[in-house]
Amino acid sequence: MPNSFERRSFGPTESRADAAVAIRELRGYAALFNVQSANLGGPFELYESIAPGAFDAVLANDVRHLKNHDPNWVLGRTIPGTLRLSVDDRGLHTITDPPETQWADDLLVSIRRRDISQMSFAFVVGEDSWRYDREKDVVYRTILKLSALYDVSTVTYPAYPDTSIVVAERTLQRAAEVRT
């Protein structure tokens, strides 16, 4: 049903931290196109995917990067430019400059260790399509357009298992260079 607030999890992301110039960066994908979600459950099997172009109308929204969709843990925001969103052929790409706080530092440690490795997003569907496979008793939903995008989140439990978040390789390489 369009116009209902929803959340989904995704993405490859990298965390970038350069000790020499104090640059910290998270990079990843909060959503991937044409990738099936995990079973969204209920009394039957339900899977969902996102069509290319679904984010086109919401890229200018005031979006936050949160930890586990919790508004108390803001990592970045589009308005001040600490969160940058773009779309490529793979999906919704994010670049975030997290705050220099102890909780953000702790999160970066968990990402580097790969204890937390995926992303999600909170949204309202503007247009979707549905298909029912009677033989398998499975429902498939394709999100065609969003009418709102509220947040992207680094999450523990994503709906889309193919998403990820990692420490930026460039950051690790640069840190190694700085150490020598």
C-alpha positions in Angstrom: 0.0 0.0 0.0 1.7 3.3 -1.1 2.2 6.1 1.4 3.0 4.0 4.4 6.3 4.5 6.2 8.6 1.5 5.8 12.2 0.5 6.5 14.5 -1.8 4.6 18.1 -2.8 5.1 21.1 -2.8 2.6 24.4 -1.9 1.4 28.1 -2.1 0.8 29.6 0.8 2.8 33.1 1.7 3.8 34.3 3.7 6.7 37.2 6.0 6.0 39.4 7.4 8.7 42.7 9.2 7.9 44.7 9.9 11.1 47.0 12.3 9.4 44.3 14.7 8.3 41.5 13.6 10.6 39.2 12.6 7.8 36.6 10.0 8.7 34.2 8.7 6.1 31.6 5.9 5.7 30.8 4.8 2.2 28.3 2.3 1.0 25.0 1.4 -0.5 21.8 1.8 1.5 19.8 0.1 -1.2 20.6 -2.1 -4.2 18.6 -2.3 -7.4 17.1 -5.5 -8.7 18.2 -7.5 -5.6 15.6 -9.6 -3.7 15.2 -9.0 0.0 15.1 -11.6 2.6 11.6 -13.0 3.3 9.7 -10.1 4.8 7.5 -12.6 6.4 4.0 -12.9 7.8 1.7 -15.8 7.2 3.2 -16.3 3.7 6.5 -15.7 1.9 7.0 -12.1 0.7 10.0 -10.8 -1.2 10.7 -7.3 -2.4 13.1 -5.6 -4.8 13.8 -2.0 -5.8 13.7 -0.9 -9.4 16.3 1.5 -10.9 14.9 5.0 -10.8 13.0 4.5 -7.5 15.1 7.1 -5.7 15.1 9.8 -8.4 12.4 12.0 -6.9 13.7 11.8 -3.3 17.4 12.5 -3.6 16.9 16.2 -2.6 15.0 15.2 0.6 16.4 16.1 4.0 17.9 12.7 4.9 19.8 11.5 7.9 22.3 8.7 8.3 21.3 7.0 11.5 22.5 4.0 13.6 19.8 1.3 13.6 17.2 3.9 12.5 17.4 5.5 15.9 17.1 9.4 15.6 19.2 9.7 18.8 22.3 8.5 16.8 22.8 10.8 13.8 25.9 10.1 11.8 25.3 12.6 9.1 22.6 14.7 7.3 22.2 15.9 3.7 21.4 19.6 4.5 24.8 20.4 6.1 26.5 18.1 3.6 27.7 15.5 6.2 25.7 12.9 4.2 25.9 12.8 0.4 23.6 10.6 -1.6 23.8 9.6 -5.2 22.4 6.9 -7.5 24.5 4.7 -9.9 23.7 1.5 -11.7 24.1 -0.5 -8.5 21.8 1.4 -6.2 21.6 4.3 -3.6 25.2 5.2 -2.7 26.0 7.0 0.5 29.1 9.0 1.7 28.9 10.1 5.4 31.3 12.1 7.5 30.5 10.9 11.0 30.8 13.2 14.1 33.9 13.1 16.2 32.1 11.5 19.2 32.9 8.5 21.3 29.7 6.6 20.2 30.6 7.2 16.5 34.2 6.1 17.2 32.8 2.9 18.8 30.6 2.3 15.8 33.6 2.6 13.5 35.4 0.0 15.5 32.4 -2.4 15.2 32.3 -1.7 11.4 36.1 -2.3 11.1 35.7 -5.6 13.0 32.7 -6.5 10.6 30.4 -6.9 13.6 28.1 -4.4 12.0 28.3 -4.7 8.2 25.1 -3.7 6.5 22.7 -0.8 5.8 19.0 0.0 5.6 16.7 2.9 4.6 13.4 4.3 5.8 10.9 5.4 3.2 7.4 5.9 1.8 6.5 4.1 -1.4 5.0 6.3 -4.1 4.5 3.5 -6.7 4.9 -0.2 -6.6 3.9 -3.4 -8.4 2.9 -6.8 -7.0 3.1 -10.3 -8.4 1.7 -13.5 -6.8 3.2 -16.9 -7.7 0.3 -19.3 -6.9 2.4 -22.4 -7.5 5.0 -21.4 -4.9 2.5 -19.3 -2.7 5.0 -16.4 -2.8 4.3 -12.7 -3.2 6.8 -10.4 -4.9 6.8 -6.7 -4.6 8.8 -4.2 -6.7 9.2 -0.7 -5.5 9.1 1.6 -8.5 9.1 5.0 -7.0 9.5 6.5 -3.5 7.6 9.5 -2.4 9.8 10.1 0.7 13.2 9.1 2.0 13.7 9.7 5.7 17.0 8.0 6.6 19.7 5.6 5.6 21.0 3.6 8.5 24.0 1.4 9.5 22.2 -1.6 10.9 22.7 -4.9 12.7 19.7 -6.7 11.0 19.1 -5.7 7.3 16.1 -6.8 5.2 18.4 -6.9 2.2 21.3 -9.2 3.2 23.5 -8.2 0.2 24.1 -4.8 1.6 27.3 -4.0 3.6 29.3 -1.4 5.3 33.1 -1.5 5.8 36.0 0.6 6.7 37.2 2.3 3.6 40.2 0.5 2.1 41.8 3.8 1.1 41.6 4.8 4.7 43.3 1.7 5.9 46.0 2.1 3.2 46.5 5.7 4.1 46.7 4.9 7.8 49.4 2.3 7.1 51.3 4.9 5.0 51.1 7.4 7.9 52.4 4.8 10.3 55.5 4.2 8.2 
